[in-house]
């Protein structure tokens, strides 16, 4: 996850704790993504991570 979103802190990763909605919120705050863009980024990450 850090490879894709290197600005995430340990505290933020702990806060996210596998919760998609929390990750989307943090991405929106940190990277200025809109809700749909954050969801697409998460989908893309998960798609590549599962390979």
Secondary structure, DSSP 8 states (H G I E B T S, - for coil): -TTT-TT--HHHHHHHTT-HHHHHHHHHHHH---HHHHHHHHHHHHHHH--
